[in-house]
Amino acid sequence: MCFHHTIPCLAVAFALLASPALPQDARQNNDVDNHNATTSEARPSSKGEETTNPPRTEGDASTGILSLLPADSVTDHVLKIGTQELAYTATAGTLSLFGQDGARSAKIFYTAYVARNRQPGRPLTFVFNGGPGAASAYLHLGLVGPRILDFGPNGQDGTSPTLVDNPDSWLEFTDLVLIDPVGTGWSRGASDNVASNFYGVNQDAESIAKAVALYVNHNESMASPKYLLGESYGGFRAAKVASALKDGQGILVSGIIMLSPLIEGQLLFGASQYPLGAALQLPSLAAAEMERRNAFSPKAIREAEQFAMTDYLVTLAGPEPSGNKARDFYARISQLTGIPEAVVSRTRGFLADTYVKHSKGDEFEVVSPYDASFAVSDPYPESDADRSNDPILDGFTRAYGAAFASYARNELGFRTEMTYTLLAKDVNDRWEWGRRGPNGGTRAQASATGDIRDLLSVTPSFRVLVAQGYSDAITPYGISKYVIDHLPSSLAAGRVGLKLYRGGHMFYTRPSSRHDLTADARAFFSGQIGKVQGE
């Protein structure tokens, strides 16, 4: 999961506060929960954990919000995948971060799944969502975990979802550690002021890298090939965390998987002003229209891509067309996207978010940017502006939060009265996109391309898989394709792949797309990057 409601809600957080020291040291809270799930056997913590806790000070774990977090819970389970049974150990717990003054600054909640018959060389994958401000429940119960949330026969009913065994769980081929960054899920700073020190690109990456290093060291996992999986801003985060692990923790990861990622802010946030940004958005809107008409085809997608990067791009970059040329141009765009020709003409072909109220040509429907093929009745049909909740983000996928809280309590034995924060708007609003100060930077300057290039250069075995939904209008796949196409072939050949699926930003909510992604991930982990190269 990514950006709150729509991308414009990702407010630029210009930093005006002084910069306290970032968390540098941490220890894991190693007490074993005595109240494990009644259906599972309690087990001792993994080897390598410390046996003592540091002194507690005011505002530390003994007081305030951190006191609501229980000790770690370790339980045993069995996952049925087809005719196979996979025994695994689950740990729901926290990792503690400390500041330079020795006081605990935050606790990071995580859930680890480790196969009990794991073989040497089995991968270990750290998973997080994006936002910034989104908890990991989306990927946890939507894609990789051993349990998955079923939204009913039509896949869109969040009123009575059920947890079932996940037939496509990645636990089949990799151990998993799902992490909630500070301010999300059950991860909290010692105070609100302390928590704000984690709300920024670099601070966030360093704190997640520290959490990864703590888990690796406490569980003797240094020899395991390590991977990172992140969705949306989490894809951007994966590249930043990989760099932070290398530079700050001395840990080299084997690869990253970026789902529906933010990679280049200047391309993502320029669709309403710059021809290239608009051209990279167009194929996703065309794919959405094909889905609405039940006319999706790879051939038609390729034709839309060709038009976007030729006639469309050149026309937008030139003077305003007129006469028959203008009519033909706007008619072609309208036919591709379903946006009324009058609207296309008024915006001179720059579509941006015009599709939200117009894609179906029906003023009484509103379209989700998270899947531009998905529409619901417009609650404000009298308004030209989009005032509605998002049909997907504020619709059925909201159920992930309560479902995970129930699952953690009843199956994993992690019992807390703290609210599980699925989406933290305050984190998003306070985010720092660059350095602190009046010239701090903006989301449009956010870039992970340099990190990817450097990681490919200095780590010869490092690989990248980018996975996207065709009809995602939040982070259009055209941007990822453009970035990958412009990586030096000496770095990217055979090591960087793009794979596309039916669906939107959270395309894995479609069972068929989730199944296909899992198959591609299995190939990626086995080193067969060539089998998942971009189409």
N, C-alpha and C positions, 0 to 999 in steps of 0.2 A: 504494500500500500504506500501511497505517496502523498502528494500535496493535498492539503485540506480544501475540500470542496472544489475549487478551481485554482489554477496556478496563481492568479492575482492575489489570493489570500496568503501566499508566501511573502509576508511583509519583509522588507529589507530591514535588518536590525543593525542600525548604525550604533556602534558601541560608544557609550558616553560615560561608562563607569570605569573606575580604576581597576587594574587587573591584579587580583590576588593570585598567589601562586597556584599553579595547576596541580592536581593530584599527581604525586610522584611515586608513592609507595602504597602498598595495600596488602591486606591479608584476607584470607577467606574466613568467613564465619563457619566454624567446623563442628558446632554442636549438632548432634543427630536428633532430628525430630522424634519425639516419643509417641506421636499421634499419627502414624502412617495410615494410609487408606486401609480400611478393614479387609478389602479383597486382595491385598498384596502383603507380602512378607517384608518386614523391616530389615534393612541390611546396614552394616557399618559403612562409614564413608570410605572413599577410595584411598589408596596408599598415597603417601607423600603429603598428607595434610598436616598442618601444624596442630599441636595439642594444647596450645595456650592462646588466649585472646589478649590483645593489648589493653592497657588501662582505659576505662571509659570516663569521658569528661562530659561536662554540661553540653547538651546539644548532640551528644553522641548516641550510640545505639540504645543506651539505657533510658533515654528520655526523648521526647519529641516524636516526630513521625517515624523515625527509624525503629522505635521500640515496638511498632505494630508488625514488624517483619519477623516471622518465626525462624527457628533454626532450620537447617536443610532437612529435606525429607528424601529418603532413598527407598525406592520400591522396585519390585521385580514384576515383569509382565511377559506376555507372549503375544506376538503379532502373527495372525494368520494371513498369508499371502498365497492365494490359490490353494494348492495342496501342501504348501510348505508352512512350517512354523518357525518363527524367529524369536528366540528368547533374548530379552534385553533388560537392562537396568536403567531406571529413570531417576534422575536427581533434579529436584526442584529446590533451588536455593539462591543464595546471594554471595556476591564477591564484594569485599569492602575496599574502598579507596581511601587513602590518607593524604592529608596535605603536608606541607613542609613543617608545620607546627606539631605534627604527630597526632592531630585530632582526626577522627574519621570524618571524611567529607561527603561520602555517598555510599550507598549500597546499590549494586547492580544485580537485578534479578535475572536468573538464567534457568533454562531447563535443558538438561543433557540426557541424551539417549545413547547408550553404549551396548553393542551386541555382546552377549556373554561368552560367545564362542569366537570372539574376534581373532583374526589371524594377523600375524606381523605384516605391516605394510597397508593395513586397512586405513582408508582416508578418514580424516576428521574435519567436519565442515561447520564453520561458525556462520550463523544465520541472523539477519536483522532486516527490519523493514525500513521505511524512509520517513517521509513527511516534509521536513524534520518534525518529529513529534508523534510518530506512529509506532505502536508497539508491535511485537513480532507475532501476535496472534494470527494475523492474516496468513503469513507463510506457514505458521505452525499448524493451524487447523484447516488451512486451505490447500496446502501443497505437500510439504515434506514430512510432517510428523506421522507417528504411527496411528493416530486417530484423526479423523477428518469430519468436518461439519457438513451434513447433508441438508440442503435447503429445499427438499421436497421434489416432486416429480418435474416441476418446471424450472428448478434450480434457482428460484428467486423468492422463496418464501422464508423470511426471517422471523416469522411469528412463532413457529414451533419447530426449529431445527433440531436434528438429532445427531449425536456423535456415533460414528461407526468406524470399524477398522478401515484403514486407508490401503487399498490394493496397490496404490502407486507410491507408497512411502519410500523416501530415499534412504531410510534406515537399512534397506536391503543391501545397499552397496557403500554406505558411508555412515560412520557415527555422526551424531548431530549435537550441536550446542546452540540453542536459540537464545539470543540476548536482547534485552530491552534497554535501550540507552536511558540515561538519567532523565527523569521527567515523564517517562512512558511506562506502561505496564505497572509493575510494582517497584520500579527503580526510582530511588529518591535521593536528593541531596539532603544534608543534615539540616538545612534551612532553605528558605526560598532564595535568599541572597547567595548562599553557597551554590545552590543548584544552577543559578544563572551563569556561573563560571564554566559550565559544561555546554552552554548553548551557543555553539559556533563551530564552523567547519574544522578548524585545527584542534580545538579543545575536545570536541566530540571524537574525532579520530584517535587522539592520544588516549582518551579514557577507555574507548573500546579496545584499542590495542593492548592497554594494560590489563583489561579484563581477560582478553585472550591469553596473554602471557601467564597470568595467574592460573587460569584453568590448565593450561599446558603443563606448567611446572608442578602444580598440586596433584596432577593425575598422571605424571610421568609419560606424557604424550609427545615429547620432543621428536621421537623417531617417526611419528605418524606423518604422512603427507597431509598438509593443512590447506584447506580451501575456504574461501569466503563467498557467501551468497547474500546478495542484497537486492531489494526491489525499489525502483524509482529513485528517490534521494538515497536509498540504501545501496543502489548500484554505484552512485557517485561515492558514497561512504566506503564501499568495499575497496575502491581504488585508493582512497585516502588512508584507510586503515592498513592496507597492505604496505603502503609507503611508511606509515608510522611504525608498523611492526619491524620493518627492515631497519629504519633509522634509529628508533628508540629502544627496541626490545631485542634486536639481533635475531629476529625470526623471519625467515623467508617462506612465503607461501607458494604453493605449487600452482595456484590458479584462482581466478575469481569468476563467478557467474553473475551477470548483471541482468536482472529482470526489469524490463520497461524502464531503462535507466535515464536519469539526467546525466549527460556527459558534458555537453557544451552549452552553458547558459546563453551565450550570445546567439546561438542558433535557435534555441528553444523559445526565447522570449522576444524574438524579432519577427514573428509571423505576421504581425499587423503593420509593420513598417518597412521591412526589408525583403526584397524579392527572393533571396535565397531561403530565408526562414519560411516564407509562404510556400515556396516550391517544395520544401521538404515536408510540409504539413499536408499538402494536397492529396497524395496517395492514400493516406489514412482516412480522409473524408470520403474519397471515392470508394474505398473498401467498405466503409459503413453503409453507403448507399446501395452497394451491391448486396450486402447482407439484408437490408430492408426489403429489397426486391427479390430475394432468394435467387440471385443471379451471380453469386461469387464465383470467380474463376481466376486462376493464376495468370492466364493469358491477358485477361482484362486488367489485372493489377499491373502487369508489365507495361501495357499500353498507357495506363495512367501515369506510371513512373516516367515513361519516355516523354509524354506530353509535359509533365511537370518540370522536367529539367531541360526542356528545349523551348517550344513555343510559349509556354506559360511564363517561364523564368525570363525569357528575352523580352516579352511584351511588358511584363511588370517593371522591368528595369529601364524601359524606354519611355518615350512620351505617351501621354494618354491616347489610346486608340480612338478612332472616330468612324462614323459611317458604317458601311457593311462590315469592315474589319472588326469594329467594336462589337457589333451585334453577333457576329459569328463567334468571336472570342468568348463573350459572356454566355452565349447559349451553350457552348461546349462545356464551360465550367459548371453551369447549372445542370446540364445533363449528367455530368460525372458525379456531382455531389448531392443533387436533390434540393439545393438551395435555390429559391426563386430567382429568376433572371434579373428582376428589378433590384433585388438586394445585392446581387453580384455586381451589377452596374453601378449602384450607389457607392460601393466600396472599391470600385475600380479593379475588382478581381482579388483584392486582399481579403481573405475570408476570416481569419482570426477566430473569434467565437461567435460569428454570425449564425453558425449552424445550430446553436443551442436552442434558438426559438424558431428556426425556419427550416430545418433540414427535411422535415416531412411535408413542407408546404402547408402545414396546419397550425394555425395560431394557438390552438388549444392543447398543444403538446410541447414538452420540453425534453431536450436530449441531454444525455450524460456525456461530459467530456471523457469520462473513464471508459466508455464504450459508446462511440458516436452512433452506433446502430441501435442503441437502447433508448426508448422514449417512454414517458408516462404523461398523464394528463397534467396540463399546466395549472398550478394553483392560482396563478395571477395572469389570466389571459388578457386582462385589460391593459397590462403594462408591456411596453416595448422592451424594457430592461429585464434581465434575468434576476428574479428575486426569489426563486424557488430553492428548496433543498436539492442536493444532487440525488438523482434517482438511484444511483448505485452506492455512493459513499455514505449517504444519509438514509439509504434504504436497507435492503436485506443484509448487506455486509456489516452493518452495525452490530449484528448478533454475534460476531466473533468475540467481542469483549466479554459479555456476560457468559457466553459458552465456555470461554477459556477459564474464567474465574471458577465456574462450577466444576469443570474438568480438573483443575489444579487441586481444588479442595477434596473432591470426592474420589478421584482416581490416583492422584499423585500425592495426596496427603499433606499438601501445603495449605495450611489454614490461617488466614489472616482476615481481619475486619477492614483492611484497607481496600479502597476502590481500585479495581484494575483499570487503568487509564488507556483506553484503546487509541484515542486521538487527543493529543494535548495541544490545544490552540495557543496557549500561552508560550509553549516552547517554540512553536512556529513563529509567533509574533515577535519574539525576543531574539531570534536567531541572528548571529553575526556571520556575515558572508565573507568578510575579509578581516584585515587587521583592525584593532581597536583604534578609535580616533575619528576625527571629522572626515577623513578620507578613507574610511574603512572598507569600501567596496560594496558591490551589490550582487544580487543573484545572477544578473546578466553576465557578470565577470566570472562566475563559477566555472571551473574547468577541471576535468579529470584526464584529459588527453595526455598532458605531460606526465602524469603519474603512470599511465599505461605504457607510454613509450619508454620511460626510465626503467620500469619493472621488466619489460620485455628485453631491454638491453642488458641489464646487469644480472638477470636470472635466466639463463638459457632454457631452463625447463618450464618457465612460467607460461601459462596459457590463459586465454580469455574466451568465454562464451557469452554472447549477448542474445537474450531471448525476448521476443516482443510479440504483441498482438497486432494484427493488421489494422483494426479499427480503433486503436488507442489515439485519442486526440490530445491527451495530457502530455505525453512524451512520444510524439510520432516516430515510427520506426525509421522514417526517412533520414532523421538526424543521425541515428546510430549507423545506418548504412553509409552515410556521407563520411562520418568520422573514420570508420573502418577502412573505407575505400582510400582514404588519404593518409593512412599509416604507411610508413616505409615498408615495402614488400620484404626487405631484408629482415625486418622484425616480425611482421605479421603472417607471412606465408606459412600455412600449416599450423599456426599457433593461435590465431584469432578467428572466431567464427560467429556468424549471425544466423539465427534460426527464427522463422516467423510462424505464427500460429493463428488460427481463427479465434477472434475475440478481441477484447480491449486491454486496458491497463492491467487488470487482474484476470487475464485470459485463462488462468488455471481454474477458475470457477466453472469452466466448461469441462466436463469429465474427459471428453475426447482430446482436448488440448492439453489437459493435465497429464494424461497418459502418454501423449507424444513427447511432451517436455521431459518426463521422467525417463523415457527411453533414450532421448538425446543426452540427458545428464549422465546416464549410465555409461554411454559411449565416451563422453567427455572425461569422466573419471578414469576410464580404462585407457586413456591416451589416444583415442580415435577421433581427434579433432577434425580430420578430413571428412568424416561422415556427417558432420553437422555444419559444414561450411555454408555460407550464405547462398540463397537461391538466386 
